[in-house]
């Protein structure tokens, strides 16, 4: 009998139960999910060998969930889409994203079993390791970064990305890269001095990415300036990244002013992890999932307390250092669960210290009784975070470390009536 695990995702209870009975009788292990949120959790917990995914669901539709898995490196198993309102367009779209096949409801038993058998025979798919933009988090600075990149996505203007080392320059460049077009990212820069037009043929109609231009020699800068002049002829979009402040280098005579003027017309700063520490737990969890799926580390989970320790660390090397820490944790933890003490141990090896917490003067009289002073402080504290997150109570709850129900209860005790944006930021 087969030990393959199948995840069935459908909002109709009757269909879920019918598929459960059929597949279980065939010897498969089956788990059911009634919506996309439950499916996300099941995907992380059980590592399914196959997913049967309904297209029409109330919270997040199946095509959107498929795109999410594909974009974040989590589409490591065959997915068969199901729909009672199937169209050719839906099938084509699902297949383009990465679905294995498409089943129309009502699903015939022979068709179901044949499709499941073929999908499982194809085996698991090793993911492309590495983060996508969707993995960088939900903090406001990341949402704004995503919006800016999408606004300029279809332009041909050169893009200059600035920020700290390891903040995610290539993630942003790949987000700007149009599907099914060439991608060129030379590892060395000496070709700029000897043959600056060398990669243009390979990148024709696509993208050329230079990950660090603040260290170019004078000859390489001259070559890059010549290359910029040929971009339009080859229909190549240039994306450059710089970790040093180019205007200061221009003032000091270390960077060519004409080159800077040519490439800085569209400049976007990429936030560091210090700018959105609340996203570190989700990024770390995604990195671990990708490493497990790629068979680079054994199956591990990270406890909430361990993730909180990671969130409060300073990450001067940003994403590459975070990935190396997660990999080290997975390979050296003595238990299946990575705990807070594991993170503290590995943080010492990487010389990572606690992140400096922002402080401010709070106007609370020190002559008040402790209970009154504490209530005044808590009121100012929660009002500060509500303003900071523009009324988005989901983000406030994440920021202050409280469950939403506990947060609302606390606000009610303090006489605070939250208002503003809804929980989804709309």
Residue pairs with C-beta under 8 A, 6 or more apart in sequence:
1 27
2 26
2 27
2 28
2 120
3 29
4 28
4 29
4 49
4 50
4 120
5 28
5 29
5 30
5 31
5 46
5 47
5 48
5 49
5 50
6 23
6 28
6 29
6 30
6 31
6 48
6 49
6 50
6 51
6 52
6 116
7 30
7 31
7 32
7 33
7 39
7 42
7 43
7 46
7 48
7 50
7 51
7 52
8 16
8 19
8 20
8 23
8 30
8 31
8 32
8 33
8 51
8 52
9 33
9 34
9 35
9 36
9 38
9 39
9 51
9 52
9 53
9 54
9 57
9 62
9 65
10 16
10 19
10 34
10 52
10 54
10 57
10 82
11 34
11 35
11 54
11 56
11 57
11 58
12 54
13 34
15 54
15 105
16 32
16 34
17 32
19 30
19 52
19 112
20 30
20 32
22 109
22 112
22 113
23 30
23 116
24 30
26 113
26 116
28 116
31 42
31 46
31 48
33 39
33 41
33 42
35 57
35 58
35 59
35 60
36 57
36 59
36 60
36 61
36 62
36 64
36 65
37 59
37 60
39 51
39 53
39 65
40 65
42 48
43 51
43 69
43 74
44 285
44 289
47 77
47 292
47 293
47 299
48 77
49 77
49 120
49 124
50 77
50 78
50 79
50 80
50 116
50 119
50 120
51 77
51 78
51 79
51 80
52 80
52 82
52 103
52 116
53 62
53 65
53 66
53 79
53 80
53 81
53 82
53 99
54 62
54 81
54 82
54 83
55 61
55 62
55 63
55 81
55 82
55 83
55 85
55 86
55 90
55 94
56 62
56 83
56 84
56 85
60 68
62 81
62 82
62 83
62 94
63 81
63 90
63 93
63 94
63 97
66 75
66 79
66 81
66 94
66 97
66 98
66 99
67 97
68 74
68 134
69 75
69 79
70 97
70 98
71 132
71 133
71 134
72 131
72 132
72 134
72 135
72 286
73 127
73 128
73 129
73 130
73 131
73 132
73 135
73 286
73 290
73 293
74 127
74 286
74 289
74 290
74 293
75 98
75 125
75 127
76 124
76 125
76 126
76 127
76 293
77 124
77 125
78 100
78 119
78 120
78 122
78 125
79 98
79 99
79 100
80 99
80 100
80 101
80 102
80 103
80 115
80 116
80 119
81 90
81 91
81 94
81 99
81 101
81 102
81 103
82 102
82 103
82 104
82 105
82 107
83 90
83 102
83 103
83 104
83 105
84 104
84 105
84 106
86 102
86 104
86 105
90 102
91 102
94 102
95 102
100 118
100 119
100 122
101 115
101 118
101 119
103 111
103 112
103 115
126 293
126 294
126 295
127 290
127 293
127 294
129 290
129 291
129 294
129 296
130 171
130 290
131 168
131 171
131 283
131 286
131 287
131 319
132 171
132 174
132 175
133 145
133 146
133 149
133 168
133 171
133 172
133 174
133 175
135 171
135 282
135 283
135 286
136 142
136 145
136 168
136 171
136 276
136 279
136 283
137 276
137 278
137 279
137 282
137 283
138 279
138 282
138 395
139 271
139 275
139 276
139 278
139 279
139 395
140 389
140 390
140 395
141 271
141 275
141 276
142 271
142 276
142 279
143 425
145 172
145 268
145 270
145 271
146 175
148 268
149 172
149 175
149 176
149 268
152 159
152 176
152 266
152 268
153 175
153 176
153 178
155 237
155 266
156 231
156 232
156 235
156 237
157 237
157 265
157 266
158 228
158 231
158 237
158 238
158 239
158 240
158 262
158 263
158 265
158 266
159 173
159 176
159 237
159 238
159 239
159 240
159 266
159 267
159 268
160 240
160 241
160 242
160 246
160 263
160 264
160 266
160 267
160 268
161 169
161 172
161 173
161 239
161 240
161 241
161 242
161 267
161 268
161 269
161 270
162 241
162 242
162 243
162 245
162 246
162 267
162 268
162 269
162 270
163 169
163 241
163 243
163 269
163 270
163 271
163 272
164 243
164 272
164 316
164 318
165 243
165 317
165 318
166 317
166 318
166 319
166 320
166 321
167 270
167 271
167 272
167 273
167 318
167 319
168 270
168 318
168 319
169 211
169 241
169 270
170 185
170 209
170 211
171 319
172 239
172 268
172 270
173 185
173 207
173 209
173 239
173 241
174 183
176 207
176 237
176 239
177 183
177 206
177 207
177 209
178 206
178 207
181 205
181 206
181 207
182 202
182 203
182 204
182 205
182 206
182 207
183 203
183 206
183 207
183 209
184 199
184 202
184 203
184 206
184 207
184 208
184 209
185 208
185 209
185 210
185 211
186 199
186 210
189 210
189 213
189 216
189 220
190 220
191 198
191 199
191 223
192 216
192 219
192 220
192 221
192 223
192 224
192 227
193 217
193 219
193 220
193 222
193 223
194 223
196 223
196 224
196 226
196 227
197 226
197 227
197 230
199 208
200 208
200 227
200 230
200 231
200 234
200 236
201 234
203 234
203 236
204 234
204 235
204 236
205 234
205 235
205 236
206 236
206 237
207 236
207 237
207 238
207 239
208 236
208 237
208 238
208 239
209 239
209 240
209 241
210 224
210 238
210 239
210 240
210 241
211 241
212 241
212 242
212 243
213 224
213 240
213 241
213 242
213 263
214 242
214 243
214 244
214 246
214 249
214 255
215 244
216 224
216 255
218 256
221 255
221 256
221 259
222 256
224 259
224 263
225 256
225 258
225 259
225 262
227 238
228 238
228 259
228 262
228 263
231 237
231 238
238 263
240 263
246 255
246 260
246 264
247 260
249 255
250 256
250 257
250 260
272 315
272 318
273 279
273 280
273 283
273 315
273 318
273 319
273 322
274 314
274 315
274 355
277 311
277 312
277 355
278 311
278 395
278 398
278 399
280 307
280 310
280 311
280 313
280 315
280 322
281 302
281 307
281 308
281 310
281 311
283 319
283 322
284 302
284 307
284 310
284 322
284 326
285 302
285 307
287 322
287 323
287 326
287 327
288 297
288 300
288 301
288 302
288 326
288 329
288 330
291 297
291 326
291 327
291 330
292 298
292 299
292 300
292 330
296 327
297 327
297 330
297 331
298 330
298 331
299 336
300 329
300 330
300 333
300 336
300 337
300 338
301 336
301 337
301 338
302 329
302 337
302 338
303 337
303 338
303 339
303 340
305 339
305 340
306 338
306 339
306 340
306 342
306 343
308 340
308 401
309 340
309 343
309 344
309 347
310 322
310 325
310 343
312 354
312 355
313 343
313 347
313 352
313 353
313 354
313 355
314 352
314 353
314 354
314 355
314 356
315 321
315 322
315 352
315 355
316 352
321 350
321 352
324 350
325 343
325 346
325 347
325 350
325 352
328 346
328 349
328 350
329 338
329 342
329 343
329 346
330 338
332 342
332 346
333 339
333 342
347 353
362 377
362 380
362 381
363 380
364 373
364 376
364 377
364 380
365 373
365 376
366 373
368 376
375 414
378 410
378 414
379 414
379 415
379 416
381 400
382 396
382 400
382 410
382 411
382 414
382 416
383 416
385 396
385 399
385 400
386 393
386 396
386 416
386 418
386 420
388 399
389 395
389 396
389 399
390 420
390 421
391 418
391 419
391 420
391 421
392 420
392 421
392 422
392 423
392 425
393 404
393 407
393 408
393 418
393 423
394 404
394 423
394 424
395 425
396 407
396 418
397 403
397 404
397 407
400 407
402 410
408 418
411 417
411 418
